[in-house]
Amino acid sequence: MNPHLISCSQMNIDKSVPPGHMYQERVVRWYEFELYTESDQGYILHVDHRVEVSKGVLSIRRPGIVVTGVTSYACYSFAFDNDYDKDLEAIMPKISLTMPLLIC
């Protein structure tokens, strides 16, 4: 195992979007950690079940899981690949997670 950080980001609660707004469904591409720092009725849909989020909750995801975020919540997100592949370096700068605001 030779982990490689793909991206890290910070998402703040967007006051211009009302609680209950659903982000676009997506398929997790790499392993992800999301540490929630705040929530105002926010939750995550994992395929067919709802996961409430609150301050201090850590979500760990593996590639292939289908998720949809529902506002409002704030979190730090980290995506990593468990094996470093130099051939992927050319495409990594083009890849972004939802609202990347913090570059590590």
MOPAC internal coordinates of N, CA, C and O (Angstrom, degrees):
PM7 1SCF
backbone

  N    0.0000 0     0.00 0     0.00 0    0    0    0
  C    1.4580 1     0.00 0     0.00 0    1    0    0
  C    1.5304 1   108.46 1     0.00 0    2    1    0
  O    1.2310 1   120.84 1   -48.28 1    3    2    1
  N    1.3425 1   116.00 1   131.72 1    3    2    1
  C    1.4541 1   122.29 1  -179.21 1    5    3    2
  C    1.5270 1   107.81 1  -139.44 1    6    5    3
  O    1.2310 1   119.32 1  -103.12 1    7    6    5
  N    1.3446 1   118.90 1    76.88 1    7    6    5
  C    1.4727 1   121.41 1  -172.83 1    9    7    6
  C    1.5270 1   112.74 1   -61.58 1   10    9    7
  O    1.2310 1   121.76 1   -31.68 1   11   10    9
  N    1.3260 1   114.23 1   148.32 1   11   10    9
  C    1.4625 1   122.29 1  -179.50 1   13   11   10
  C    1.5302 1   108.57 1  -137.33 1   14   13   11
  O    1.2310 1   120.54 1   -55.75 1   15   14   13
  N    1.3349 1   116.58 1   124.25 1   15   14   13
  C    1.4619 1   120.83 1   178.36 1   17   15   14
  C    1.5180 1   109.55 1   -71.72 1   18   17   15
  O    1.2310 1   120.39 1   -56.51 1   19   18   17
  N    1.3065 1   116.86 1   123.49 1   19   18   17
  C    1.4620 1   122.50 1   179.00 1   21   19   18
  C    1.5205 1   109.65 1   -89.74 1   22   21   19
  O    1.2310 1   120.70 1   133.11 1   23   22   21
  N    1.3325 1   116.26 1   -46.89 1   23   22   21
  C    1.4562 1   120.09 1  -175.38 1   25   23   22
  C    1.5190 1   109.88 1  -161.14 1   26   25   23
  O    1.2310 1   121.34 1   -27.11 1   27   26   25
  N    1.3130 1   115.04 1   152.89 1   27   26   25
  C    1.4601 1   120.21 1   168.19 1   29   27   26
  C    1.5234 1   106.33 1  -137.93 1   30   29   27
  O    1.2310 1   120.67 1   -33.70 1   31   30   29
  N    1.3057 1   116.33 1   146.30 1   31   30   29
  C    1.4571 1   120.19 1  -176.17 1   33   31   30
  C    1.5181 1   110.03 1  -151.05 1   34   33   31
  O    1.2310 1   122.02 1   -16.02 1   35   34   33
  N    1.3076 1   113.74 1   163.98 1   35   34   33
  C    1.4625 1   121.30 1   177.04 1   37   35   34
  C    1.5167 1   107.09 1  -126.17 1   38   37   35
  O    1.2310 1   120.46 1   -46.41 1   39   38   37
  N    1.3191 1   116.72 1   133.59 1   39   38   37
  C    1.4576 1   120.90 1   176.42 1   41   39   38
  C    1.5191 1   107.98 1  -121.84 1   42   41   39
  O    1.2310 1   120.80 1   -55.04 1   43   42   41
  N    1.3227 1   116.07 1   124.96 1   43   42   41
  C    1.4566 1   121.96 1   177.69 1   45   43   42
  C    1.5196 1   109.41 1   -97.55 1   46   45   43
  O    1.2310 1   120.57 1   -19.69 1   47   46   45
  N    1.3133 1   116.52 1   160.31 1   47   46   45
  C    1.4616 1   120.10 1   175.38 1   49   47   46
  C    1.5196 1   107.79 1   -65.63 1   50   49   47
  O    1.2310 1   120.90 1   -55.15 1   51   50   49
  N    1.3136 1   115.89 1   124.85 1   51   50   49
  C    1.4603 1   122.45 1   179.98 1   53   51   50
  C    1.5230 1   108.21 1   -91.36 1   54   53   51
  O    1.2310 1   120.86 1   -75.21 1   55   54   53
  N    1.3257 1   115.96 1   104.79 1   55   54   53
  C    1.4688 1   120.50 1  -177.07 1   57   55   54
  C    1.5259 1   112.46 1   -68.78 1   58   57   55
  O    1.2310 1   119.96 1   164.77 1   59   58   57
  N    1.3479 1   117.68 1   -15.23 1   59   58   57
  C    1.4671 1   120.06 1   179.73 1   61   59   58
  C    1.5299 1   111.85 1   -81.77 1   62   61   59
  O    1.2310 1   120.53 1   168.97 1   63   62   61
  N    1.3311 1   116.59 1   -11.03 1   63   62   61
  C    1.4642 1   121.21 1   178.18 1   65   63   62
  C    1.5298 1   107.81 1  -109.57 1   66   65   63
  O    1.2310 1   120.08 1   -55.04 1   67   66   65
  N    1.3256 1   117.46 1   124.96 1   67   66   65
  C    1.4741 1   119.28 1  -177.81 1   69   67   66
  C    1.5261 1   112.20 1   -69.41 1   70   69   67
  O    1.2310 1   120.23 1   -28.90 1   71   70   69
  N    1.3499 1   117.16 1   151.10 1   71   70   69
  C    1.4629 1   119.62 1   174.82 1   73   71   70
  C    1.5271 1   110.05 1   -54.09 1   74   73   71
  O    1.2310 1   120.84 1   -38.86 1   75   74   73
  N    1.3172 1   116.01 1   141.14 1   75   74   73
  C    1.4570 1   120.86 1  -179.67 1   77   75   74
  C    1.5222 1   114.31 1    98.44 1   78   77   75
  O    1.2310 1   120.24 1   174.39 1   79   78   77
  N    1.3345 1   117.15 1    -5.61 1   79   78   77
  C    1.4711 1   120.28 1   177.56 1   81   79   78
  C    1.5255 1   109.01 1   -70.10 1   82   81   79
  O    1.2310 1   120.39 1   -49.27 1   83   82   81
  N    1.3215 1   116.86 1   130.73 1   83   82   81
  C    1.4646 1   121.09 1  -178.97 1   85   83   82
  C    1.5235 1   110.44 1   -96.16 1   86   85   83
  O    1.2310 1   120.89 1   -51.41 1   87   86   85
  N    1.3437 1   115.90 1   128.59 1   87   86   85
  C    1.4525 1   120.42 1   171.48 1   89   87   86
  C    1.5269 1   108.24 1   -76.44 1   90   89   87
  O    1.2310 1   120.39 1   -11.72 1   91   90   89
  N    1.3116 1   116.86 1   168.28 1   91   90   89
  C    1.4553 1   121.70 1   179.90 1   93   91   90
  C    1.5243 1   110.93 1   -65.86 1   94   93   91
  O    1.2310 1   120.72 1   -44.34 1   95   94   93
  N    1.3187 1   116.23 1   135.66 1   95   94   93
  C    1.4607 1   121.53 1   175.14 1   97   95   94
  C    1.5274 1   108.89 1   -60.01 1   98   97   95
  O    1.2310 1   120.87 1   -37.58 1   99   98   97
  N    1.3382 1   115.94 1   142.42 1   99   98   97
  C    1.4580 1   119.49 1   179.33 1  101   99   98
  C    1.5180 1   110.28 1  -144.72 1  102  101   99
  O    1.2310 1   121.30 1   -20.44 1  103  102  101
  N    1.3109 1   115.12 1   159.56 1  103  102  101
  C    1.4580 1   122.13 1   175.17 1  105  103  102
  C    1.5233 1   107.23 1  -101.87 1  106  105  103
  O    1.2310 1   120.36 1   -53.35 1  107  106  105
  N    1.3119 1   116.91 1   126.65 1  107  106  105
  C    1.4652 1   122.30 1   179.63 1  109  107  106
  C    1.5263 1   108.49 1   -64.17 1  110  109  107
  O    1.2310 1   120.95 1   -53.62 1  111  110  109
  N    1.3333 1   115.79 1   126.38 1  111  110  109
  C    1.4624 1   120.58 1  -176.10 1  113  111  110
  C    1.5302 1   113.04 1   -92.54 1  114  113  111
  O    1.2310 1   120.25 1   144.40 1  115  114  113
  N    1.3591 1   117.13 1   -35.60 1  115  114  113
  C    1.4633 1   122.54 1   179.85 1  117  115  114
  C    1.5226 1   108.27 1  -127.44 1  118  117  115
  O    1.2310 1   120.47 1     0.37 1  119  118  117
  N    1.3004 1   116.71 1  -179.63 1  119  118  117
  C    1.4589 1   120.15 1   172.11 1  121  119  118
  C    1.5227 1   108.04 1   -69.69 1  122  121  119
  O    1.2310 1   120.28 1   -37.25 1  123  122  121
  N    1.3242 1   117.07 1   142.75 1  123  122  121
  C    1.4608 1   121.67 1  -177.78 1  125  123  122
  C    1.5191 1   111.14 1  -136.06 1  126  125  123
  O    1.2310 1   121.61 1   -36.02 1  127  126  125
  N    1.3279 1   114.53 1   143.98 1  127  126  125
  C    1.4593 1   122.86 1   166.35 1  129  127  126
  C    1.5111 1   105.86 1  -118.00 1  130  129  127
  O    1.2310 1   119.61 1   -45.62 1  131  130  129
  N    1.3284 1   118.35 1   134.38 1  131  130  129
  C    1.4573 1   122.13 1   170.50 1  133  131  130
  C    1.5240 1   107.80 1  -127.62 1  134  133  131
  O    1.2310 1   121.22 1   -57.96 1  135  134  133
  N    1.3227 1   115.27 1   122.04 1  135  134  133
  C    1.4542 1   121.67 1   177.70 1  137  135  134
  C    1.5246 1   107.30 1  -105.93 1  138  137  135
  O    1.2310 1   120.49 1   -64.36 1  139  138  137
  N    1.3278 1   116.67 1   115.64 1  139  138  137
  C    1.4651 1   121.98 1  -176.66 1  141  139  138
  C    1.5229 1   109.78 1   -85.35 1  142  141  139
  O    1.2310 1   121.20 1   -47.82 1  143  142  141
  N    1.3282 1   115.32 1   132.18 1  143  142  141
  C    1.4600 1   121.31 1  -176.87 1  145  143  142
  C    1.5146 1   112.58 1  -110.94 1  146  145  143
  O    1.2310 1   120.31 1   167.97 1  147  146  145
  N    1.3119 1   117.02 1   -12.03 1  147  146  145
  C    1.4622 1   121.63 1  -178.34 1  149  147  146
  C    1.5268 1   108.08 1  -167.16 1  150  149  147
  O    1.2310 1   120.52 1   -28.05 1  151  150  149
  N    1.3238 1   116.61 1   151.95 1  151  150  149
  C    1.4582 1   120.09 1   176.92 1  153  151  150
  C    1.5231 1   110.04 1  -152.85 1  154  153  151
  O    1.2310 1   121.03 1   -38.47 1  155  154  153
  N    1.3177 1   115.63 1   141.53 1  155  154  153
  C    1.4586 1   123.34 1   174.13 1  157  155  154
  C    1.5214 1   106.32 1  -131.84 1  158  157  155
  O    1.2310 1   120.60 1  -101.51 1  159  158  157
  N    1.3169 1   116.45 1    78.49 1  159  158  157
  C    1.4632 1   124.60 1  -178.16 1  161  159  158
  C    1.5270 1   112.60 1    72.15 1  162  161  159
  O    1.2310 1   119.72 1  -164.05 1  163  162  161
  N    1.3438 1   118.13 1    15.95 1  163  162  161
  C    1.4594 1   120.57 1  -178.93 1  165  163  162
  C    1.5163 1   112.49 1   -77.59 1  166  165  163
  O    1.2310 1   121.55 1   -27.98 1  167  166  165
  N    1.3154 1   114.64 1   152.02 1  167  166  165
  C    1.4624 1   120.90 1   175.88 1  169  167  166
  C    1.5246 1   109.37 1  -157.67 1  170  169  167
  O    1.2310 1   121.30 1   -10.94 1  171  170  169
  N    1.3237 1   115.12 1   169.06 1  171  170  169
  C    1.4600 1   122.53 1   178.85 1  173  171  170
  C    1.5223 1   107.98 1  -121.11 1  174  173  171
  O    1.2310 1   120.71 1   -45.86 1  175  174  173
  N    1.3229 1   116.25 1   134.14 1  175  174  173
  C    1.4606 1   120.56 1   172.95 1  177  175  174
  C    1.5180 1   107.85 1   -95.07 1  178  177  175
  O    1.2310 1   121.00 1   -60.06 1  179  178  177
  N    1.3341 1   115.69 1   119.94 1  179  178  177
  C    1.4669 1   122.38 1   175.42 1  181  179  178
  C    1.5157 1   106.49 1  -107.37 1  182  181  179
  O    1.2310 1   120.38 1   -80.34 1  183  182  181
  N    1.3042 1   116.87 1    99.66 1  183  182  181
  C    1.4543 1   124.87 1  -178.13 1  185  183  182
  C    1.5270 1   110.69 1    54.21 1  186  185  183
  O    1.2310 1   119.57 1    93.88 1  187  186  185
  N    1.3195 1   118.42 1   -86.12 1  187  186  185
  C    1.4592 1   119.61 1  -174.69 1  189  187  186
  C    1.5275 1   113.78 1  -123.57 1  190  189  187
  O    1.2310 1   119.77 1  -167.43 1  191  190  189
  N    1.3350 1   118.04 1    12.57 1  191  190  189
  C    1.4574 1   118.15 1   177.37 1  193  191  190
  C    1.5292 1   110.87 1  -135.31 1  194  193  191
  O    1.2310 1   121.83 1   -27.33 1  195  194  193
  N    1.3150 1   114.10 1   152.67 1  195  194  193
  C    1.4562 1   123.11 1  -176.12 1  197  195  194
  C    1.5236 1   109.65 1   -98.23 1  198  197  195
  O    1.2310 1   120.68 1   -48.29 1  199  198  197
  N    1.3437 1   116.30 1   131.71 1  199  198  197
  C    1.4607 1   121.76 1   178.91 1  201  199  198
  C    1.5227 1   107.92 1  -118.19 1  202  201  199
  O    1.2310 1   120.90 1   -69.10 1  203  202  201
  N    1.3355 1   115.88 1   110.90 1  203  202  201
  C    1.4640 1   120.59 1   178.37 1  205  203  202
  C    1.5236 1   108.44 1   -68.35 1  206  205  203
  O    1.2310 1   120.74 1   -37.83 1  207  206  205
  N    1.3361 1   116.20 1   142.17 1  207  206  205
  C    1.4595 1   119.53 1   177.44 1  209  207  206
  C    1.5257 1   109.11 1  -117.53 1  210  209  207
  O    1.2310 1   121.56 1   -34.11 1  211  210  209
  N    1.3156 1   114.63 1   145.89 1  211  210  209
  C    1.4589 1   121.05 1   177.26 1  213  211  210
  C    1.5250 1   107.91 1  -151.21 1  214  213  211
  O    1.2310 1   121.02 1   -10.68 1  215  214  213
  N    1.3042 1   115.66 1   169.32 1  215  214  213
  C    1.4635 1   121.22 1  -178.05 1  217  215  214
  C    1.5303 1   110.21 1   -53.65 1  218  217  215
  O    1.2310 1   121.19 1   -51.16 1  219  218  217
  N    1.3451 1   115.33 1   128.84 1  219  218  217
  C    1.4579 1   121.09 1   177.52 1  221  219  218
  C    1.5155 1   115.44 1    93.82 1  222  221  219
  O    1.2310 1   119.57 1   170.05 1  223  222  221
  N    1.3252 1   118.43 1    -9.95 1  223  222  221
  C    1.4662 1   120.82 1   179.25 1  225  223  222
  C    1.5292 1   109.08 1   -74.81 1  226  225  223
  O    1.2310 1   120.47 1   -44.46 1  227  226  225
  N    1.3226 1   116.70 1   135.54 1  227  226  225
  C    1.4578 1   122.88 1   177.10 1  229  227  226
  C    1.5236 1   108.31 1  -113.65 1  230  229  227
  O    1.2310 1   120.68 1   -58.18 1  231  230  229
  N    1.3269 1   116.31 1   121.82 1  231  230  229
  C    1.4631 1   121.64 1   177.53 1  233  231  230
  C    1.5230 1   107.98 1  -103.26 1  234  233  231
  O    1.2310 1   120.34 1   -49.03 1  235  234  233
  N    1.3214 1   116.96 1   130.97 1  235  234  233
  C    1.4567 1   122.56 1   178.41 1  237  235  234
  C    1.5272 1   107.15 1  -119.16 1  238  237  235
  O    1.2310 1   120.84 1   -53.68 1  239  238  237
  N    1.3415 1   115.99 1   126.32 1  239  238  237
  C    1.4648 1   120.37 1  -177.17 1  241  239  238
  C    1.5218 1   110.38 1  -125.65 1  242  241  239
  O    1.2310 1   121.34 1   -30.32 1  243  242  241
  N    1.3156 1   115.04 1   149.68 1  243  242  241
  C    1.4605 1   121.43 1   175.98 1  245  243  242
  C    1.5313 1   108.29 1  -109.62 1  246  245  243
  O    1.2310 1   120.05 1   -20.61 1  247  246  245
  N    1.3192 1   117.51 1   159.39 1  247  246  245
  C    1.4640 1   120.43 1   178.79 1  249  247  246
  C    1.5265 1   111.69 1   -57.44 1  250  249  247
  O    1.2310 1   121.36 1   -37.29 1  251  250  249
  N    1.3331 1   115.01 1   142.71 1  251  250  249
  C    1.4583 1   121.11 1   176.61 1  253  251  250
  C    1.5114 1   115.18 1    98.71 1  254  253  251
  O    1.2310 1   119.69 1   165.35 1  255  254  253
  N    1.3286 1   118.20 1   -14.65 1  255  254  253
  C    1.4598 1   120.87 1   179.38 1  257  255  254
  C    1.5276 1   109.39 1   -74.12 1  258  257  255
  O    1.2310 1   120.11 1   -41.02 1  259  258  257
  N    1.3281 1   117.39 1   138.98 1  259  258  257
  C    1.4585 1   122.42 1   177.61 1  261  259  258
  C    1.5204 1   108.09 1   -95.74 1  262  261  259
  O    1.2310 1   120.47 1   -54.53 1  263  262  261
  N    1.3585 1   116.71 1   125.47 1  263  262  261
  C    1.4656 1   121.57 1  -178.00 1  265  263  262
  C    1.5168 1   111.00 1  -133.38 1  266  265  263
  O    1.2310 1   121.72 1   -25.88 1  267  266  265
  N    1.3354 1   114.32 1   154.12 1  267  266  265
  C    1.4583 1   122.46 1   173.39 1  269  267  266
  C    1.5164 1   107.36 1  -140.17 1  270  269  267
  O    1.2310 1   120.17 1   -55.04 1  271  270  269
  N    1.3279 1   117.29 1   124.96 1  271  270  269
  C    1.4579 1   121.54 1   176.23 1  273  271  270
  C    1.5199 1   110.43 1   -86.90 1  274  273  271
  O    1.2310 1   121.16 1   -37.88 1  275  274  273
  N    1.3251 1   115.38 1   142.12 1  275  274  273
  C    1.4629 1   121.48 1   178.17 1  277  275  274
  C    1.5197 1   107.30 1  -125.52 1  278  277  275
  O    1.2310 1   120.24 1   -56.21 1  279  278  277
  N    1.3322 1   117.14 1   123.79 1  279  278  277
  C    1.4710 1   122.23 1  -174.54 1  281  279  278
  C    1.5149 1   111.07 1   -66.83 1  282  281  279
  O    1.2310 1   122.07 1   -24.42 1  283  282  281
  N    1.2815 1   113.65 1   155.58 1  283  282  281
  C    1.4475 1   130.65 1    11.84 1  285  283  282
  C    1.5252 1   109.43 1  -121.28 1  286  285  283
  O    1.2310 1   120.98 1   -42.08 1  287  286  285
  N    1.3212 1   115.73 1   137.92 1  287  286  285
  C    1.4625 1   121.90 1   176.00 1  289  287  286
  C    1.5202 1   109.16 1  -157.56 1  290  289  287
  O    1.2310 1   121.50 1   -18.84 1  291  290  289
  N    1.3296 1   114.73 1   161.16 1  291  290  289
  C    1.4613 1   122.13 1   175.87 1  293  291  290
  C    1.5182 1   107.16 1  -123.67 1  294  293  291
  O    1.2310 1   120.65 1   -35.82 1  295  294  293
  N    1.3441 1   116.37 1   144.18 1  295  294  293
  C    1.4552 1   119.13 1  -178.24 1  297  295  294
  C    1.5263 1   111.62 1  -160.53 1  298  297  295
  O    1.2310 1   121.95 1   -14.57 1  299  298  297
  N    1.3276 1   113.88 1   165.43 1  299  298  297
  C    1.4562 1   122.93 1   168.16 1  301  299  298
  C    1.5168 1   105.97 1  -107.50 1  302  301  299
  O    1.2310 1   120.19 1   -46.38 1  303  302  301
  N    1.3289 1   117.25 1   133.62 1  303  302  301
  C    1.4652 1   121.83 1  -179.31 1  305  303  302
  C    1.5203 1   110.48 1  -120.93 1  306  305  303
  O    1.2310 1   121.45 1   -41.06 1  307  306  305
  N    1.3209 1   114.83 1   138.94 1  307  306  305
  C    1.4639 1   121.72 1   177.49 1  309  307  306
  C    1.5183 1   107.82 1  -131.21 1  310  309  307
  O    1.2310 1   120.45 1   -52.19 1  311  310  309
  N    1.3325 1   116.74 1   127.81 1  311  310  309
  C    1.4615 1   121.35 1   176.39 1  313  311  310
  C    1.5200 1   107.75 1  -117.34 1  314  313  311
  O    1.2310 1   121.04 1   -44.84 1  315  314  313
  N    1.3197 1   115.61 1   135.16 1  315  314  313
  C    1.4550 1   118.86 1   178.97 1  317  315  314
  C    1.5202 1   110.95 1  -145.67 1  318  317  315
  O    1.2310 1   121.44 1   -24.70 1  319  318  317
  N    1.3120 1   114.85 1   155.30 1  319  318  317
  C    1.4510 1   122.17 1   175.08 1  321  319  318
  C    1.5236 1   106.62 1  -103.20 1  322  321  319
  O    1.2310 1   119.99 1   -39.92 1  323  322  321
  N    1.3109 1   117.62 1   140.08 1  323  322  321
  C    1.4637 1   118.65 1  -176.59 1  325  323  322
  C    1.5246 1   112.89 1   -77.75 1  326  325  323
  O    1.2310 1   119.71 1   167.45 1  327  326  325
  N    1.3194 1   118.16 1   -12.55 1  327  326  325
  C    1.4672 1   121.43 1   175.84 1  329  327  326
  C    1.5159 1   109.23 1  -132.15 1  330  329  327
  O    1.2310 1   120.30 1   -57.59 1  331  330  329
  N    1.3079 1   117.03 1   122.41 1  331  330  329
  C    1.4562 1   122.23 1   178.92 1  333  331  330
  C    1.5255 1   109.87 1   -68.56 1  334  333  331
  O    1.2310 1   120.89 1   -49.73 1  335  334  333
  N    1.3471 1   115.90 1   130.27 1  335  334  333
  C    1.4564 1   121.33 1   179.40 1  337  335  334
  C    1.5237 1   108.14 1  -128.98 1  338  337  335
  O    1.2310 1   120.17 1   -74.15 1  339  338  337
  N    1.3169 1   117.28 1   105.85 1  339  338  337
  C    1.4639 1   122.35 1  -177.31 1  341  339  338
  C    1.5273 1   111.85 1   -57.13 1  342  341  339
  O    1.2310 1   119.77 1   149.87 1  343  342  341
  N    1.3249 1   118.05 1   -30.13 1  343  342  341
  C    1.4668 1   121.58 1  -179.45 1  345  343  342
  C    1.5284 1   112.39 1   -65.64 1  346  345  343
  O    1.2310 1   119.73 1   160.18 1  347  346  345
  N    1.3195 1   118.13 1   -19.82 1  347  346  345
  C    1.4606 1   120.97 1   179.70 1  349  347  346
  C    1.5268 1   112.79 1   -85.99 1  350  349  347
  O    1.2310 1   119.51 1   170.35 1  351  350  349
  N    1.3169 1   118.54 1    -9.65 1  351  350  349
  C    1.4599 1   121.04 1  -177.13 1  353  351  350
  C    1.5242 1   112.94 1   -56.95 1  354  353  351
  O    1.2310 1   120.02 1   145.02 1  355  354  353
  N    1.3098 1   117.56 1   -34.98 1  355  354  353
  C    1.4601 1   121.17 1  -178.29 1  357  355  354
  C    1.5247 1   112.67 1   -64.82 1  358  357  355
  O    1.2310 1   119.69 1   148.65 1  359  358  357
  N    1.3372 1   118.19 1   -31.35 1  359  358  357
  C    1.4634 1   119.14 1  -178.22 1  361  359  358
  C    1.5219 1   113.11 1   -96.13 1  362  361  359
  O    1.2310 1   119.41 1   164.00 1  363  362  361
  N    1.3311 1   118.73 1   -16.00 1  363  362  361
  C    1.4689 1   120.60 1  -175.37 1  365  363  362
  C    1.5218 1   113.99 1   -58.67 1  366  365  363
  O    1.2310 1   118.27 1   138.91 1  367  366  365
  N    1.3306 1   120.89 1   -41.09 1  367  366  365
  C    1.4655 1   118.78 1   179.29 1  369  367  366
  C    1.5278 1   113.46 1   -63.30 1  370  369  367
  O    1.2310 1   119.86 1   158.55 1  371  370  369
  N    1.3296 1   117.87 1   -21.45 1  371  370  369
  C    1.4608 1   121.85 1  -179.29 1  373  371  370
  C    1.5219 1   112.28 1   -84.48 1  374  373  371
  O    1.2310 1   120.55 1   167.66 1  375  374  373
  N    1.3029 1   116.56 1   -12.34 1  375  374  373
  C    1.4610 1   121.89 1  -176.28 1  377  375  374
  C    1.5122 1   109.75 1   -90.22 1  378  377  375
  O    1.2310 1   120.37 1   -43.56 1  379  378  377
  N    1.3215 1   116.89 1   136.44 1  379  378  377
  C    1.4658 1   119.01 1   176.44 1  381  379  378
  C    1.5173 1   109.93 1  -138.63 1  382  381  379
  O    1.2310 1   121.43 1   -32.68 1  383  382  381
  N    1.3079 1   114.87 1   147.32 1  383  382  381
  C    1.4541 1   120.39 1   172.44 1  385  383  382
  C    1.5164 1   107.65 1   -88.52 1  386  385  383
  O    1.2310 1   120.66 1    -2.38 1  387  386  385
  N    1.2977 1   116.34 1   177.62 1  387  386  385
  C    1.4428 1   120.50 1   177.60 1  389  387  386
  C    1.5142 1   109.93 1   -59.47 1  390  389  387
  O    1.2310 1   119.51 1   -59.43 1  391  390  389
  N    1.3029 1   118.53 1   120.57 1  391  390  389
  C    1.4542 1   126.35 1   175.81 1  393  391  390
  C    1.5168 1   114.10 1    50.83 1  394  393  391
  O    1.2310 1   118.76 1  -117.10 1  395  394  393
  N    1.3297 1   119.97 1    62.90 1  395  394  393
  C    1.4712 1   119.14 1   177.61 1  397  395  394
  C    1.5285 1   110.65 1   -71.05 1  398  397  395
  O    1.2310 1   120.77 1   -62.41 1  399  398  397
  N    1.3062 1   116.14 1   117.59 1  399  398  397
  C    1.4599 1   121.09 1  -178.17 1  401  399  398
  C    1.5143 1   112.79 1  -117.64 1  402  401  399
  O    1.2310 1   120.23 1   160.40 1  403  402  401
  N    1.3123 1   117.17 1   -19.60 1  403  402  401
  C    1.4496 1   121.77 1  -175.81 1  405  403  402
  C    1.5160 1   108.74 1  -124.78 1  406  405  403
  O    1.2310 1   120.15 1   -60.56 1  407  406  405
  N    1.3065 1   117.32 1   119.44 1  407  406  405
  C    1.4503 1   120.80 1   180.00 1  409  407  406
  C    1.5231 1   108.57 1  -100.41 1  410  409  407
  O    1.2310 1   120.11 1   -54.31 1  411  410  409
  N    1.3326 1   117.39 1   125.69 1  411  410  409
  C    1.4657 1   121.77 1   179.74 1  413  411  410
  C    1.5064 1   109.96 1   -94.28 1  414  413  411
  O    1.2310 1   120.10 1   180.00 1  415  414  413

